[in-house]
């Protein structure tokens, strides 16, 4: 009797537990046509997938490899963010004038000006490091005279700045500038006696100060109360003449003074870009108050991606560069001359390529 009662309670508990079980899969439903007593048929609902795999067959869970298509578009690989900004630009301006039976007269001429501009700038939080190299060289060929140089410039610049926080636009800065030229310069039509050569002169500025660099603007103001200016004349003939401020026979001339530089690039109107750069220097020891000026102002008129027009001016005043020198019959210098404003104007149409 007791085993029978135990079996009865065991069977009762099994029925209660079985009827209390709930199917956790809500995507299944029972077919009303099936018979509950024998077996149960379960059908999967059509569930809309959020992301459908390419080549997947929703009615068949098996993967069919022969239906998979290769990627038609090559996706770019992930590139980590870089804090370096680079500038690579090449420009070539060509001007040409030709005459055939021209009653007003004139000589055929062709002039070309090539320039290269390279920049490597690093900026991240407290550190700002700007490096720039500008190379320019121009030639002019005119009927009836020899080839002449119209422009010649090598300019290297590096400025590194550090600020105390990420809010201020003022940096503690150290700046170095170097300027010289490629080839000999002459006072035409004299082509035998050069008045300048490579590293004659050459200028090196090295100093420390502060820079104002606002965010999002191509503006840079540098003020240095302590800057050393070194003038190099490495040609023996020019050195013996004592040109560019050096003593006769010497190759270098050192100055210590105050330097202010400013560069600004902005779009003054649509497709017209203005580029301004100025440098002001005054020596403390020899001639404090006499300011050496080097100012460039250029307007770049963009026609399309590759063609542009350029209008520019360049003004230089250096107290150490003298003009109108007077010498006697024996070659002795009677009057060293006086400094004058040097002015150059450029106008050209040509190609501009960034790479």
C-alpha positions in Angstrom: 0.0 0.0 0.0 2.8 2.4 0.9 4.7 2.0 -2.4 1.4 2.7 -4.2 0.9 5.9 -2.4 4.5 7.0 -3.1 4.1 6.3 -6.7 0.8 8.3 -6.8 2.4 11.4 -5.3 5.4 11.2 -7.6 3.1 11.0 -10.7 1.1 13.9 -9.4 4.1 16.1 -8.9 5.5 15.3 -12.4 2.2 16.3 -14.0 2.1 19.6 -12.1 5.7 20.5 -13.0 5.2 19.6 -16.7 2.1 21.8 -17.0 3.9 24.7 -15.3 6.8 24.8 -17.8 6.8 27.8 -20.3 8.7 27.8 -23.6 11.2 30.7 -23.4 11.4 31.1 -27.2 8.8 33.6 -28.2 9.7 33.1 -31.9 8.1 29.6 -31.9 4.4 28.9 -32.3 2.4 25.7 -32.4 0.7 24.5 -35.5 -3.1 24.2 -34.8 -3.2 21.2 -37.2 -0.9 19.0 -35.1 -2.0 16.4 -32.6 -0.9 17.0 -29.1 -1.0 13.4 -28.0 1.5 12.1 -30.5 4.0 14.8 -31.5 4.3 18.6 -31.8 5.4 20.5 -35.0 7.2 23.8 -34.3 7.6 26.5 -37.0 10.0 29.5 -37.0 8.4 32.9 -37.5 9.8 35.1 -40.2 11.9 37.5 -38.2 13.3 40.6 -40.0 17.0 40.9 -39.3 18.4 44.3 -38.6 21.7 43.5 -40.4 21.3 40.9 -43.2 24.7 39.2 -44.0 25.7 39.5 -47.6 24.9 36.3 -49.5 22.9 34.8 -46.6 19.8 32.7 -47.3 17.3 33.3 -44.6 15.3 30.1 -45.3 18.4 27.9 -45.1 20.9 28.3 -42.2 23.7 26.7 -44.2 26.3 29.0 -45.8 26.5 28.6 -49.6 30.1 29.7 -50.6 29.5 29.7 -54.3 26.9 32.5 -53.9 29.2 34.9 -52.1 30.4 37.8 -54.3 33.8 39.6 -53.8 34.0 43.2 -52.7 33.7 45.5 -55.7 35.0 48.5 -53.8 38.3 48.6 -52.0 37.8 50.0 -48.5 40.5 52.3 -47.1 42.3 50.9 -44.1 42.0 52.7 -40.8 44.6 55.5 -40.5 45.4 56.8 -37.0 45.1 60.5 -36.5 48.3 62.5 -37.2 49.1 65.8 -35.6 51.4 66.7 -38.5 50.2 69.0 -41.3 52.3 69.0 -44.5 52.5 71.5 -47.4 54.0 70.6 -50.7 53.4 73.2 -53.5 55.0 73.9 -56.8 54.4 77.0 -58.9 55.5 78.1 -62.4 54.7 81.5 -63.9 55.5 82.2 -67.5 55.3 85.5 -69.3 55.9 85.9 -73.0 55.8 88.7 -75.5 56.3 88.2 -79.2 56.2 90.8 -82.1 55.9 90.2 -85.8 56.0 93.4 -88.0 54.9 95.4 -85.1 54.9 99.1 -86.0 55.2 100.3 -82.4 58.4 98.3 -82.0 59.5 96.0 -79.2 61.7 93.1 -78.4 60.6 89.5 -78.0 61.0 88.2 -74.5 60.2 85.2 -72.3 60.4 85.2 -68.5 59.8 82.3 -66.1 59.5 82.1 -62.3 59.5 78.8 -60.4 58.8 78.5 -56.7 58.7 75.6 -54.3 57.0 75.8 -50.9 57.4 73.0 -48.3 55.9 73.0 -44.8 55.9 70.6 -41.9 53.8 71.7 -39.0 53.1 69.9 -35.7 50.4 71.0 -33.2 49.1 69.1 -30.2 47.8 70.6 -27.0 50.8 72.5 -25.5 53.3 72.2 -28.4 53.4 74.0 -31.7 56.2 73.4 -34.1 56.3 75.1 -37.6 58.9 74.4 -40.3 58.9 76.1 -43.6 61.2 76.2 -46.7 60.7 78.5 -49.7 62.7 78.3 -52.9 62.3 80.8 -55.8 64.2 81.3 -59.0 63.4 83.4 -62.0 65.0 84.0 -65.5 64.4 86.4 -68.3 65.4 86.0 -72.0 65.0 89.0 -74.2 65.9 89.3 -77.9 69.3 91.0 -78.3 70.7 90.4 -74.8 71.9 87.6 -72.7 69.9 85.6 -70.1 69.3 87.5 -66.9 68.2 86.5 -63.4 65.0 88.1 -62.1 64.5 86.4 -58.7 66.6 84.3 -56.5 65.8 83.2 -52.9 66.4 80.5 -50.4 64.5 80.9 -47.1 64.3 78.4 -44.2 62.4 79.0 -41.1 61.6 77.0 -37.9 59.7 78.1 -34.8 58.9 75.9 -31.8 56.4 77.1 -29.2 55.1 75.8 -25.8 52.1 77.1 -23.9 51.1 76.5 -20.3 47.5 75.4 -21.0 45.2 74.8 -23.9 43.2 78.0 -23.4 45.8 80.7 -24.0 47.0 81.6 -27.5 50.4 82.9 -26.3 53.4 80.6 -26.6 57.0 80.7 -25.3 58.9 80.4 -28.6 62.3 79.9 -30.1 62.8 80.9 -33.7 65.5 80.4 -36.3 65.5 81.9 -39.8 68.1 81.5 -42.6 68.2 83.4 -45.9 70.5 83.3 -48.9 70.5 82.8 -52.7 71.3 80.2 -55.4 73.6 81.9 -57.9 75.6 85.0 -58.7 73.9 88.4 -58.9 75.1 91.1 -61.2 74.5 94.8 -61.8 73.4 94.4 -65.5 74.7 94.9 -68.1 78.0 94.1 -66.3 78.2 90.3 -66.2 81.9 89.9 -65.1 81.8 91.3 -61.5 79.2 89.7 -59.2 77.7 91.8 -56.5 76.3 88.8 -54.6 76.8 85.1 -54.5 75.6 82.0 -52.6 76.2 82.7 -48.8 77.4 86.2 -49.8 75.3 87.4 -48.2 73.7 84.8 -45.9 71.6 85.8 -42.9 70.9 83.8 -39.8 68.5 84.9 -37.1 68.3 83.0 -33.8 66.4 84.2 -30.8 63.7 83.5 -28.1 60.5 85.3 -27.3 56.8 84.8 -27.4 54.3 84.1 -30.1 50.6 84.8 -30.5 48.9 82.0 -32.5 45.0 82.1 -32.4 43.1 78.9 -33.0 41.7 78.3 -36.5 43.4 81.3 -38.1 46.6 81.4 -40.2 48.0 84.2 -38.1 51.4 84.2 -36.3 52.9 87.2 -34.4 56.4 86.6 -33.0 58.1 89.1 -30.6 61.7 88.5 -29.5 63.6 90.9 -27.3 66.8 88.9 -27.7 67.7 87.8 -31.2 71.2 87.3 -32.7 71.6 88.2 -36.3 74.6 86.8 -38.2 75.6 88.1 -41.6 77.9 85.8 -43.7 80.0 86.9 -46.7 82.0 83.8 -47.6 83.2 85.1 -51.0 86.8 86.5 -50.7 86.4 89.3 -53.2 83.2 90.6 -51.7 84.6 90.1 -48.2 87.6 92.3 -49.1 85.3 95.0 -50.3 83.6 95.0 -46.9 80.0 94.8 -48.3 76.8 93.9 -46.4 78.1 95.3 -43.1 81.2 93.1 -42.6 84.6 94.6 -42.0 87.0 94.3 -45.0 88.6 90.9 -45.0 86.1 89.5 -42.5 83.5 86.8 -43.3 80.9 87.3 -40.5 79.2 90.2 -38.8 77.3 89.6 -35.5 74.5 91.8 -34.2 72.2 91.5 -31.1 68.8 93.2 -31.3 65.0 93.2 -31.2 63.0 91.2 -33.7 59.3 91.2 -34.6 57.8 89.0 -37.3 54.3 88.5 -38.5 52.7 86.2 -41.1 49.0 86.2 -42.0 47.2 84.2 -44.7 43.5 84.9 -45.4 40.9 84.9 -48.2 40.0 88.6 -48.8 37.3 87.6 -51.2 36.2 84.5 -53.1 39.2 82.8 -54.8 41.5 85.7 -53.8 44.1 84.6 -51.1 46.3 87.2 -49.4 49.7 86.2 -48.0 51.5 88.7 -45.8 54.9 88.3 -44.2 57.0 91.1 -42.5 60.2 91.1 -40.4 61.4 94.1 -38.4 64.8 94.0 -36.7 66.8 96.7 -34.8 70.3 96.2 -33.4 70.9 97.2 -29.8 74.6 98.0 -30.0 75.6 99.5 -33.3 72.5 101.4 -34.5 69.5 101.1 -32.2 66.5 102.7 -33.8 67.5 101.9 -37.4 65.0 99.2 -38.3 65.7 96.6 -41.0 62.5 95.9 -42.9 61.7 92.8 -45.0 58.1 92.8 -46.2 56.3 90.6 -48.7 52.7 90.9 -49.8 51.2 88.6 -52.3 47.7 88.1 -53.7 46.9 84.7 -55.3 44.0 84.8 -57.7 42.8 81.2 -58.1 41.3 80.3 -61.5 40.9 76.6 -60.9 42.7 73.8 -59.2 45.9 74.2 -61.2 45.9 77.7 -62.8 46.3 80.9 -60.8 47.5 84.4 -61.2 49.8 86.1 -58.7 50.4 89.7 -57.8 53.1 90.5 -55.3 55.5 93.1 -53.9 58.7 92.8 -51.9 60.2 95.7 -50.0 63.6 95.5 -48.3 65.5 98.1 -46.3 68.8 97.2 -44.6 71.0 99.8 -43.1 74.1 97.7 -43.8 73.5 97.5 -47.6 74.8 100.7 -49.2 74.2 102.2 -52.6 75.9 104.9 -54.7 79.4 104.1 -53.5 82.1 106.6 -54.5 85.8 105.6 -55.1 88.8 107.5 -56.3 91.1 106.6 -59.2 93.2 104.2 -57.1 90.1 102.3 -56.0 90.0 103.8 -52.5 86.5 104.3 -51.2 85.8 108.0 -50.6 82.0 107.7 -49.8 80.6 104.3 -48.8 77.1 105.4 -50.0 73.8 105.4 -48.2 71.1 102.7 -47.7 68.1 102.8 -50.0 64.7 101.1 -50.2 64.7 98.0 -52.4 61.5 97.3 -54.1 60.3 94.4 -56.3 57.0 93.9 -58.0 55.7 90.6 -59.5 52.8 89.8 -61.8 52.3 86.5 -63.5 49.9 83.8 -64.5 50.9 80.1 -64.3 50.5 76.7 -62.8 50.2 75.7 -59.2 50.3 72.1 -58.1 50.0 70.7 -54.6 51.3 67.2 -53.8 
